[in-house]
């Protein structure tokens, strides 16, 4: 029986489809994503009754119904899995930093705000933006607030227009919001008309040259383009962010996905970092806001504006002209790989080699291993974590934090990311935030000994002796049970025996201090 999982493209067939998708709609499917492309194409072939990839390609490119079929293929290729308030940290920054500043700036004049949700999928992001505005704005009914939301996938847009969602999509929506903005329909919930009227959905491909249809004469105060640029090759990314720059207000904000960065893509923006996330403004010399300028914050935000120039290495030379967009991508990707040994080393082996070099203070060798990981495994969270450790060791804390955010975009369940963020916050005297990050590490890996050890020492600084004693004891238990605990990679050169001795001394001293008290 023929299934979508049993059908395999020949190399020349794969190249043909890859080139066609890049040229017709700007979607890039590298060889590492070939399985996704095969499954989507095979699914459409079976649906239409085509017997071969060649026959289906001919239908797409020659038949008068090919354009409509391309839309259906795009539906199968693009990822629409999302939810309300996806990536909550970004919505916290929106509500506690971005919107208050924009409301203050516009409040005395137009009382008008425009937001663009680019790559809106099935609409959850767009409706979340409206709810965030209503939560933050004083007298929201007196404002002219609108969200324009676009996507390449027509099926997604139809579902967004309908505004009907399962309970699973609403798990981050509060009970109050559920009452105010949704009406139950069986096992689903429908967006109320009042919320729906503040969103305009339209079909648009960000790879197009002309953005006039998308803009419709508007300038946007906030643009969200999350997890969209990952579908474009680098030259297309540059064009997209340049066009978005033209649509962004001078004091506006651009929010990308965690796995996306403008580093070496554009110098027209500067990044703004909070303890949890980052976003962009137009590049200029902004005054640094004071903490009291930011109302309703649970904790102070770090507000350092960085131009996207984290190191002094020049941009790589552009690839030589090639016969097709695909061959250009392959030429660019192949250039740095020519000197790499074959077969490709395992990701885990490269990570261990890099961390071994780091422990031996062979920092350039460690950097080479982590960069080699990214060459072979572009979405390796551990590679970004390793580069972050090196940058932190050099004192480049903000560049290190950016690597952490890239790592989170690849795998937000990797404990080491939050361990490094805790170290950075400790160094910056953001002790409460550091405690939060260490606790997050332990939620992901309760046996992460170095997180418990550092947390114990941090509790001593915060005058929490009972908590400190508990964590020193926990660290001892883990180290005695597991002599090769993986977190010892992050010990900064302290041996297991030294850590045990320190824990025993502190545990007894803390206990003695408590008994004397």
N, C-alpha and C positions, 0 to 999 in steps of 0.2 A: 504494500500500500504506500502510495506517495504522500508524504507529509511535508510541511514547510521545514522540518528539521532534517529531512533526508535529502533535500535538494541542494546541490553545491554548484557554485559558479566556477567556470574556468577562469584563469587569471585575466584573459583578454575580455571576458564578459564582465567581470567585476570592474575592470578599468573603464569600460564603456559606460556602465551605469554611474560610476563615480564622476566621470567627466560630465555626463549629461546633467546630473543633479547640481553640480557646481555651476555649470553654465546657465541652467534654466531657472534655478531658484536659490542659488548661493549656499546650498547645504553641503557641508564637507563630511565625507565618511572615509576616514583613513583606513588603512589595512587592518589596524587593530579593532575597528568597529565593523569589519566585513560581515561577521555573523549577524549583526543587527540588520544590515542591508539585505543579506540573503533571505532572512526570515520575512522581512516586509515585502520584498519583491515576490518571493515564492507564494506568500499568502494572497497577493493580488492576482498572480497567475492562476492559482487554483480557483479563485473566485470567478474569474472571467473565462476559465476553460482553456487557457493557452498551454501548449504542450512543451514549450522550451523558452529559455531566457531570451533567445534571439527573436522568437516570434513576439514576445511581450514587448521587447525593446522597439521592434518595428511598429507595433501598435502605438506605443507612447510617442514616437517621434514622427510618424507619418500619418496615422489615421486622424480623421477630423475630430474624433472624440478623445484624442490623446491628451489634450490640455485638461479636460475634466478628469481624466484618469490620473494625470499627474497630481491633481489635488488630492485624490484618494490615496495615492502612494505617499504623499507628504503626511497625510493623516496617520498612516501606519508607521512612518519613520520618526515623527516628532514625539517627544515625551510630554504627556499631559498630566502626569501624576503630581498633584499638588494639594494644598489644603489652605484654609483660612489662617492668616498670620504665619505662613510658612517662614522659617528662620526668625523666630520671635525677637532675637536681639536687634535685628534691623528695625523692627517696628518699635521697639523701646527707644532706639535712637531717633526714629522719626517723630515719636510723640514727645520725647523729653528734650530734644535738641533742635531738630529741623523745623517742625511746625511752629513751636513757640517763637522762633526768630522770624519766620515768614509772617506769622500773624501780627507780630509787632510792627514789622516793616510795612505791611499792606493795610493794617487796621486804620491808619489815619488818612488813607487815600482811597484806593479802589475797592477795598474789601472784596477782592477777587483773587482766587487761587486756581491754577490749572496744573493737573498732574497727568503725566503720561505713563501708562503701564504697557511697556513694549514686550511682546511675547507673553501675553496675558493668559494663555491656555484657556481653561474653562471658567475663568472669571473670578476665582477666589481672591486673587491678589487685588483686583480692582475694587471689589466690594469691601475688602479689609481696609483699604485706604480710606474709603468714605467713612467707615465706622471709626477709624482712628481720628479723622478730622472732627467728627461729632463729639468724640470723647475729650478732645483737647480745646477746641475753639469755644470762646465765650459767645453765647447767643449764636449758634451755628446757622440758624434760620435767616440771620441778617447778612450772611455771606453768600457770594456767588462762587460756589465751589463745584468743580466738575473734574471727572476723570475720563480721559480718552484712553481706550484700551484696544490694542491691536494684536493680531496673530496671523500667521501664515496658514493655519489649519482652520478651514471653514467649519468642520464638524465641531471643533472646540468652541468656536464663536457661537454656533447655534445653541449649544448647551449653556454657554455663558449668558446669552440673551434670555434663555428660559429661567435661569437663576434657581434651579432646583438641585439640592445637594443632600447626600446621605449624611447620617449622623457622624460617620467616620471623618468626613471632611471638616466637621464643625467642632472637633474635639478641643481646639484651643479658643473657641468662642465662649465668652462668659455667659452665665445663665441670664443675666440682665440683657445682654445683647441678643441672645436667642429670643427672649420675649419681645424686645423692641423692634427687631429687624427681620424676623422670620415668622412664617406661618406654617404649622405642620400640615403635611399632605401624606397620609399613610405613614410609611416608614421614612419619609423624606421631609425636607423643609424648603420652603420657597421664600426667596428674598421679597420683602415688602415693596410695593410700587414706589414709595417715597425714596427708598435707597436706590432702587433701580433707575430712577429718573436722573440720578446724578452721575451715571456712567454711560458713555457712548462707546459701543463696540464697532470696530471696522476691520475688514480684511486688509492686511498690508504685509509686504515682504521687505524686511529691513535691508536686503541686498539691492533693492531698487536704487536707481540713481536719483530720482526725483522724489523728494520728501514733501512736496507741497500738498499732496492729498492727505498725508498724515498730519501735517501741521495745521492745515486749513486756516492759516493766518494767525495761529496762536503762538505764544511763547510760553514755555512750561516752567513752572517754579520748581517742580520735582520731576525727575525722570527715573523710573525703575526699569532696568533692562537686565533682569536677573536670569542667569543660566541660559542665555541666548547666544552670547558671543562664542561659547564653546562649540557651536555648530559651524563657525566661520574660520577660514584660514587667516593668517596674520594680516595680509594686505587688505582683506575684506573687513577685518576688525577695525583697522585704522580708518577706513572710509566710514564705517558705521559710527564710531565714536566721534569722528569729525562732524558728521551731519547732526548727531545729537547735540554736540557742542553749539551748533548754530541755533538749535531749537530751545536751548536752555537759557533762562534769565540770567543776567549778570550776577545776581546773588542767589542763583538756584543751586540745586543739589542733584547729583547723579548717584544712584545706588545700583551696584552690580552684584552678581552672585559671589559667594565666598570663593569659588574656584576660578574667578575671573579677576584680572588685575590690569591696570593700564601701564604697568611697568614695561618700558620699552615698546609701548604701543602708542602713547600720546604724551606730549609735554604740555598740553593745553589745560590740564587739570592739576589740582593739588589734592592730596588725600587728607582726610580728617579722621583721627582715630579716637575711639572710646575704648574703655577696658574690654568691651565685648565684640566690637565690630569696627568697620571702617566704611567711609563713603567719600564722595568727591565733590569739590566745588571747582568753578573755573579758576585757573591759575592766576593769582594776583598776590599782592602783599596784604593779607588780611590782618586786622588787629586781633590780638589774642584775647578772646573774651574772658572775663573774670567768672569765677564760680557763681557769684550772685546774679550774673546775667542769665543763668540757666535755671528756671523755676521747676519745681516738682521733681527734682532728681532724687532717686533713692541713694545715690552716692555720686561724688564728683566725677565728671567725665574728664578723661585726659584729652586735651584739646590742642594737640600739636599738629600744625599743618606742614606736611612734607611735600616738597616737589618730588615728582616721580623720577628721582635720580639716585638710586640707592647704592650705586657703586660707580667707579670712574671708567669702567671698561667701555670702549666704543661699541656702537651697534655693529653687528656682523654685516659684512658686505652683502648686497642683494644678490640673489642667484642670477646666473646668466639667463638670457631669454630662452624660452623653451617652446615646444610645439603646442602645448596645451596647458591649461591651468593645473591639471593633475600632475603632469610631469614636472611643473615648476615646484609644486609642493614636495614631490618626491626628491627632487634635486636638492632642495633646501634641507629636507630631513636627512638625506643620505650623507651630506657633506661632513658633519661632525662624527658620523658613525664609521667612517672608513678606517680609522685607526684603532677601532675597538676590536678586542679579540673575539673569536667565535669558538664555541657557541656563546650565546648571550648568558652572562652570569645570572644566577637566581637573585631575585630582589633581596631576600633575607641574607644571602651571602655578602652582597654589596653593603647592606646596612651594618652587618657585623664588622666588616673590614673598615668601614668608615668610622664606626664608634671605637674600634681598636686604635686606629690612628689618632682619633681625638683624645683618647686616654693617654696616649704616648706623646701628646702635644705636637704631633705631626699634622699641623692644621691644613697645610696646602694639600697633602695627600688625602686627608679626610674630605676636604672640599671636592677633590676630584672624584672620589667614590660616590658622594651624594649627587654630584652633577651627572655622573654616569648612570645612576639610578633613574634620574629624570629622562635621560636620553632613551633608555629602554622601557621605562615604566612612567609615562608622563603624568599619571595620576597617583603617583606614590606619595602618600601622606608622610611616610617616614623620611623620604628624601628632603621634603620641605622642613620637617622637624630637625633633621641633621644640619641643614644650612642655617636654620634659626639658632641652633646651639652655637655654631661657629660665630655668627654675627653677635650674639649676646656676649660671647667670650671676648670679642673685640671691642665691646662697649657700644655697638650699634643697636641700641635697644629697640628703636622704632622699626628698623629694618628687620630685626628678629621677630617682632610682633607681626609684621606683615607676612613673614614666612609661616607663622602659626596660623594666620587666617587662611592662607592658601592650603595649608595642611588640613584645616577643618573642612574646607570645601571638598577635599578628596575623601576624608574619612573623619567625621566629627565624633567618632567613638574611640579614637586612639588616645589612651591615657597620657602619653608623653607630651602631647600638645598642651594640655592643661597644667602639667608639671612645669613646663617652660614658662607658660604665662604666669604661674604663681611665682616663679623665681624672678621674673621681670617686675612683677608688682611688689615683691619684697624689696627689691633693689630700689624701686621708686617710692618706698615708704607707704604704699597702698596696702596696708596690712590686712584690713578686713577683706579686701578683694582677693588677696593672696590666700587667706583661709578658705574662702569660697572655692577657689580653683583647686587647692589641695583636696578639699572634700569631694570635689567633682572627680578628681583622679580616683579616689577611693571608692566612689560609687561604681566606676567602671572596672576597677581592679583592686579589690580589698587587700591583696597581698603586695601592693606596690610599696616596698619597704622604705624607699627614699622619700616618698610623699609623707609617710607616717613619721619618719625621722625629722624631716623639715618642719612638719606641722607641730611636732612636739616642741621643737626649739622656738617656733613662732608663738606657741601658747605661753612659753616662759616670758617672752617679750611683752605679751599682752596681759601678764599677771593672771594667768589662768592655770595655777599649779596642778589642780586635779586633772584637768584635760591633758596637760603636758605629761604627767606621770603615766596616765593611761596609754598615751601614744608611744612613749618610750618602751613601755612593757609590750605593746603590740609589735613594735619594731623588733624587739628581742625575740619574741616568739617566732616571727616570720624568718629572721636570719638564722636562728638555730634549727628551724625545721627545713629550710631551703638554702643550703650553702651557696648555690649558684643562682640566687634570685636575679631575674633579668633586670630589675631596676637598679642593680649595682652599677650598670653602665652609666648612670647619672650621678654617681657618688662624688664626682670631682676629684678622684684620685684616692679617696679614703678606702682602705681595705675593709673587708667584712669583719675581720678581727678588731680593727680600730673602732668601727661603728658599734660593735657589741660592747666594747669596753666603755665607750662614751655613754651608751644607753644605760649601762649598769651604774655608772657613776651618777648620772643625772637622776635616774630613778630613785636611787637611795638618798641623794641630797634633797630632792623635791619632797620625798616622804618625810625626811628628818625635819625639813623646814616646816612642813604642815604640823608635825607632832609638837614642835616647839611653840608654834602659833597657838 
